[in-house]
Amino acid sequence: MAEEEPTPKADHEAQTKLIEEKELSAKKSGSESAMTSDSKSDGSRRLICSIILIILLLAGVTTLIVWLVYRPHKPRFTVVGAAIYELNTTAQSVMTTTMQFTIVTRNSNKRLSIFYDHLSAYASYRNQAITPAVMLPDLFHDKKSTVALSPILGGGVAVPVSLEVVNGLVMDEAYGVVGLRLVLMGRLRWKAGAIKSGKYGVIVKCDMLVGFKKGLLGQVPLLGSPGCDVDI
């Protein structure tokens, strides 16, 4: 009995089926490859995130340990001397003055030095500046040390002031006691060995009462021992 020869229709169907099987196999292989690639990418991202988290934790622990070991204390400032060489007011609410203050600052830290920069100073009366701000030189404050500053303020430069300042000064001079404030501003850094901190703003406010009457110029007595508020 003779075998039946495949018809053209049967050949076409067989070829079509073979092509579909190859395409399905290729899609399956591509899908598995993409899943493998995605899995590797996710693993890499997780590894990077873990490394960053560990670094941040170590940095935080190190910072905490350094802070607990060194724990910086604020420097202390005290006014120990004052001189008034000029103090004039006019009816036009303008005043000129020349003053000098001696300030002693103490760094009580055993392991930390202090660097000051961008320092400036001015004097005020009743919360109003009566001298222009004067720039001071940079200052290095070694650990467990004391440093003295003696800035001269005003220099006879005219400064506009309110009537409250003019009238208040007239009354205080007549009474013989004038309340002044010395303000220091700048930035500081802590230093421990080779480690330096970032820069912090510092404001020092020293309130004092001085014995002063009109016409008596030069060194003036400090009434009490004026301490200073230090804000960092």
Contacts in CASP RR format, 6 or more apart in sequence:
PFRMAT RR
TARGET T0000
AUTHOR 0000-0000-0000
METHOD contacts of the structure
MODEL  1
MAEEEPTPKADHEAQTKLIEEKELSAKKSGSESAMTSDSKSDGSRRLICS
IILIILLLAGVTTLIVWLVYRPHKPRFTVVGAAIYELNTTAQSVMTTTMQ
FTIVTRNSNKRLSIFYDHLSAYASYRNQAITPAVMLPDLFHDKKSTVALS
PILGGGVAVPVSLEVVNGLVMDEAYGVVGLRLVLMGRLRWKAGAIKSGKY
GVIVKCDMLVGFKKGLLGQVPLLGSPGCDVDI
66 192 0 8 1.000
66 195 0 8 1.000
69 111 0 8 1.000
70 109 0 8 1.000
70 111 0 8 1.000
70 112 0 8 1.000
70 190 0 8 1.000
70 192 0 8 1.000
72 109 0 8 1.000
72 112 0 8 1.000
72 190 0 8 1.000
73 108 0 8 1.000
73 109 0 8 1.000
74 230 0 8 1.000
74 232 0 8 1.000
75 105 0 8 1.000
75 106 0 8 1.000
75 107 0 8 1.000
75 108 0 8 1.000
75 114 0 8 1.000
75 141 0 8 1.000
75 188 0 8 1.000
75 230 0 8 1.000
76 105 0 8 1.000
76 106 0 8 1.000
76 108 0 8 1.000
76 228 0 8 1.000
76 230 0 8 1.000
77 103 0 8 1.000
77 104 0 8 1.000
77 105 0 8 1.000
77 106 0 8 1.000
77 184 0 8 1.000
77 204 0 8 1.000
77 206 0 8 1.000
77 227 0 8 1.000
77 228 0 8 1.000
77 230 0 8 1.000
78 103 0 8 1.000
78 104 0 8 1.000
78 105 0 8 1.000
78 106 0 8 1.000
78 206 0 8 1.000
78 225 0 8 1.000
78 226 0 8 1.000
78 227 0 8 1.000
78 228 0 8 1.000
79 101 0 8 1.000
79 102 0 8 1.000
79 103 0 8 1.000
79 182 0 8 1.000
79 206 0 8 1.000
79 208 0 8 1.000
79 222 0 8 1.000
79 226 0 8 1.000
79 227 0 8 1.000
79 228 0 8 1.000
80 102 0 8 1.000
80 103 0 8 1.000
80 104 0 8 1.000
80 148 0 8 1.000
80 222 0 8 1.000
81 101 0 8 1.000
81 102 0 8 1.000
81 219 0 8 1.000
81 222 0 8 1.000
82 99 0 8 1.000
82 100 0 8 1.000
82 101 0 8 1.000
82 102 0 8 1.000
82 180 0 8 1.000
82 208 0 8 1.000
82 210 0 8 1.000
82 219 0 8 1.000
82 220 0 8 1.000
82 222 0 8 1.000
83 99 0 8 1.000
83 100 0 8 1.000
83 101 0 8 1.000
83 218 0 8 1.000
83 219 0 8 1.000
83 220 0 8 1.000
84 97 0 8 1.000
84 98 0 8 1.000
84 99 0 8 1.000
84 210 0 8 1.000
84 212 0 8 1.000
84 217 0 8 1.000
84 218 0 8 1.000
84 220 0 8 1.000
85 98 0 8 1.000
85 99 0 8 1.000
85 100 0 8 1.000
85 217 0 8 1.000
85 218 0 8 1.000
86 96 0 8 1.000
86 97 0 8 1.000
86 98 0 8 1.000
86 155 0 8 1.000
86 156 0 8 1.000
86 217 0 8 1.000
87 95 0 8 1.000
87 97 0 8 1.000
87 99 0 8 1.000
87 169 0 8 1.000
87 173 0 8 1.000
87 212 0 8 1.000
87 214 0 8 1.000
88 95 0 8 1.000
88 96 0 8 1.000
88 97 0 8 1.000
89 95 0 8 1.000
89 161 0 8 1.000
89 165 0 8 1.000
89 166 0 8 1.000
89 169 0 8 1.000
89 170 0 8 1.000
90 166 0 8 1.000
91 166 0 8 1.000
93 160 0 8 1.000
93 161 0 8 1.000
93 162 0 8 1.000
93 163 0 8 1.000
93 165 0 8 1.000
93 166 0 8 1.000
94 158 0 8 1.000
94 159 0 8 1.000
94 160 0 8 1.000
94 161 0 8 1.000
95 130 0 8 1.000
95 158 0 8 1.000
95 159 0 8 1.000
95 161 0 8 1.000
95 165 0 8 1.000
95 166 0 8 1.000
95 169 0 8 1.000
96 154 0 8 1.000
96 155 0 8 1.000
96 156 0 8 1.000
96 157 0 8 1.000
96 158 0 8 1.000
96 159 0 8 1.000
97 123 0 8 1.000
97 130 0 8 1.000
97 131 0 8 1.000
97 153 0 8 1.000
97 154 0 8 1.000
97 155 0 8 1.000
97 156 0 8 1.000
97 159 0 8 1.000
98 152 0 8 1.000
98 153 0 8 1.000
98 154 0 8 1.000
98 155 0 8 1.000
98 156 0 8 1.000
99 123 0 8 1.000
99 131 0 8 1.000
99 152 0 8 1.000
99 153 0 8 1.000
99 154 0 8 1.000
99 180 0 8 1.000
100 150 0 8 1.000
100 151 0 8 1.000
100 152 0 8 1.000
100 153 0 8 1.000
101 121 0 8 1.000
101 123 0 8 1.000
101 150 0 8 1.000
101 151 0 8 1.000
101 153 0 8 1.000
101 182 0 8 1.000
101 206 0 8 1.000
102 148 0 8 1.000
102 149 0 8 1.000
102 150 0 8 1.000
103 148 0 8 1.000
103 149 0 8 1.000
103 150 0 8 1.000
103 151 0 8 1.000
103 182 0 8 1.000
103 184 0 8 1.000
103 206 0 8 1.000
103 228 0 8 1.000
104 146 0 8 1.000
104 147 0 8 1.000
104 148 0 8 1.000
105 141 0 8 1.000
105 146 0 8 1.000
105 147 0 8 1.000
105 148 0 8 1.000
105 149 0 8 1.000
106 145 0 8 1.000
106 146 0 8 1.000
107 113 0 8 1.000
107 114 0 8 1.000
107 141 0 8 1.000
107 142 0 8 1.000
107 143 0 8 1.000
107 144 0 8 1.000
107 145 0 8 1.000
107 146 0 8 1.000
107 147 0 8 1.000
108 144 0 8 1.000
109 143 0 8 1.000
109 144 0 8 1.000
110 143 0 8 1.000
110 144 0 8 1.000
111 143 0 8 1.000
111 192 0 8 1.000
112 143 0 8 1.000
112 190 0 8 1.000
112 191 0 8 1.000
112 192 0 8 1.000
113 140 0 8 1.000
113 141 0 8 1.000
113 142 0 8 1.000
113 143 0 8 1.000
113 190 0 8 1.000
113 191 0 8 1.000
113 192 0 8 1.000
114 140 0 8 1.000
114 141 0 8 1.000
114 188 0 8 1.000
114 189 0 8 1.000
114 190 0 8 1.000
114 191 0 8 1.000
115 138 0 8 1.000
115 139 0 8 1.000
115 140 0 8 1.000
115 141 0 8 1.000
115 188 0 8 1.000
115 189 0 8 1.000
115 191 0 8 1.000
115 196 0 8 1.000
116 138 0 8 1.000
116 139 0 8 1.000
116 140 0 8 1.000
116 141 0 8 1.000
116 186 0 8 1.000
116 187 0 8 1.000
116 188 0 8 1.000
116 202 0 8 1.000
117 138 0 8 1.000
117 139 0 8 1.000
117 186 0 8 1.000
117 187 0 8 1.000
117 188 0 8 1.000
117 199 0 8 1.000
118 185 0 8 1.000
118 186 0 8 1.000
118 187 0 8 1.000
119 135 0 8 1.000
119 136 0 8 1.000
119 137 0 8 1.000
119 138 0 8 1.000
119 139 0 8 1.000
119 184 0 8 1.000
119 185 0 8 1.000
119 186 0 8 1.000
120 133 0 8 1.000
120 134 0 8 1.000
120 135 0 8 1.000
120 136 0 8 1.000
120 184 0 8 1.000
120 185 0 8 1.000
120 186 0 8 1.000
121 133 0 8 1.000
121 134 0 8 1.000
121 136 0 8 1.000
121 151 0 8 1.000
121 153 0 8 1.000
121 182 0 8 1.000
121 183 0 8 1.000
121 184 0 8 1.000
121 185 0 8 1.000
122 129 0 8 1.000
122 131 0 8 1.000
122 132 0 8 1.000
122 133 0 8 1.000
122 134 0 8 1.000
122 153 0 8 1.000
122 182 0 8 1.000
122 183 0 8 1.000
123 129 0 8 1.000
123 130 0 8 1.000
123 131 0 8 1.000
123 153 0 8 1.000
123 154 0 8 1.000
123 180 0 8 1.000
123 181 0 8 1.000
123 182 0 8 1.000
123 183 0 8 1.000
124 130 0 8 1.000
124 180 0 8 1.000
124 181 0 8 1.000
124 183 0 8 1.000
125 161 0 8 1.000
125 165 0 8 1.000
125 168 0 8 1.000
125 169 0 8 1.000
125 178 0 8 1.000
125 179 0 8 1.000
125 180 0 8 1.000
125 181 0 8 1.000
126 164 0 8 1.000
126 165 0 8 1.000
126 168 0 8 1.000
127 181 0 8 1.000
128 161 0 8 1.000
128 162 0 8 1.000
128 164 0 8 1.000
128 165 0 8 1.000
129 159 0 8 1.000
130 159 0 8 1.000
130 161 0 8 1.000
130 165 0 8 1.000
131 153 0 8 1.000
131 154 0 8 1.000
131 155 0 8 1.000
131 157 0 8 1.000
131 159 0 8 1.000
132 154 0 8 1.000
132 157 0 8 1.000
132 159 0 8 1.000
133 185 0 8 1.000
134 151 0 8 1.000
134 152 0 8 1.000
134 153 0 8 1.000
134 154 0 8 1.000
136 149 0 8 1.000
136 151 0 8 1.000
136 184 0 8 1.000
139 147 0 8 1.000
139 149 0 8 1.000
141 147 0 8 1.000
169 178 0 8 1.000
172 178 0 8 1.000
172 179 0 8 1.000
172 212 0 8 1.000
173 212 0 8 1.000
173 213 0 8 1.000
173 214 0 8 1.000
174 213 0 8 1.000
174 214 0 8 1.000
176 211 0 8 1.000
176 212 0 8 1.000
176 213 0 8 1.000
177 209 0 8 1.000
177 210 0 8 1.000
177 211 0 8 1.000
177 212 0 8 1.000
177 223 0 8 1.000
178 209 0 8 1.000
178 210 0 8 1.000
178 211 0 8 1.000
178 212 0 8 1.000
179 207 0 8 1.000
179 208 0 8 1.000
179 209 0 8 1.000
179 210 0 8 1.000
180 207 0 8 1.000
180 208 0 8 1.000
180 209 0 8 1.000
180 210 0 8 1.000
181 205 0 8 1.000
181 206 0 8 1.000
181 207 0 8 1.000
181 208 0 8 1.000
182 204 0 8 1.000
182 205 0 8 1.000
182 206 0 8 1.000
182 208 0 8 1.000
182 228 0 8 1.000
183 203 0 8 1.000
183 204 0 8 1.000
183 205 0 8 1.000
183 206 0 8 1.000
184 202 0 8 1.000
184 203 0 8 1.000
184 204 0 8 1.000
184 206 0 8 1.000
185 201 0 8 1.000
185 202 0 8 1.000
185 203 0 8 1.000
185 204 0 8 1.000
186 201 0 8 1.000
186 202 0 8 1.000
186 203 0 8 1.000
187 199 0 8 1.000
187 200 0 8 1.000
187 201 0 8 1.000
187 202 0 8 1.000
188 199 0 8 1.000
188 200 0 8 1.000
188 201 0 8 1.000
188 202 0 8 1.000
188 232 0 8 1.000
189 196 0 8 1.000
189 197 0 8 1.000
189 198 0 8 1.000
189 199 0 8 1.000
189 200 0 8 1.000
190 196 0 8 1.000
190 197 0 8 1.000
190 198 0 8 1.000
191 197 0 8 1.000
200 232 0 8 1.000
201 232 0 8 1.000
202 230 0 8 1.000
202 231 0 8 1.000
202 232 0 8 1.000
203 230 0 8 1.000
203 231 0 8 1.000
204 228 0 8 1.000
204 229 0 8 1.000
204 230 0 8 1.000
204 231 0 8 1.000
205 228 0 8 1.000
205 229 0 8 1.000
205 231 0 8 1.000
206 226 0 8 1.000
206 227 0 8 1.000
206 228 0 8 1.000
206 229 0 8 1.000
207 226 0 8 1.000
207 227 0 8 1.000
207 228 0 8 1.000
208 222 0 8 1.000
208 223 0 8 1.000
208 226 0 8 1.000
209 222 0 8 1.000
209 223 0 8 1.000
209 224 0 8 1.000
209 226 0 8 1.000
210 220 0 8 1.000
210 221 0 8 1.000
210 222 0 8 1.000
210 223 0 8 1.000
211 220 0 8 1.000
211 221 0 8 1.000
211 223 0 8 1.000
212 220 0 8 1.000
END
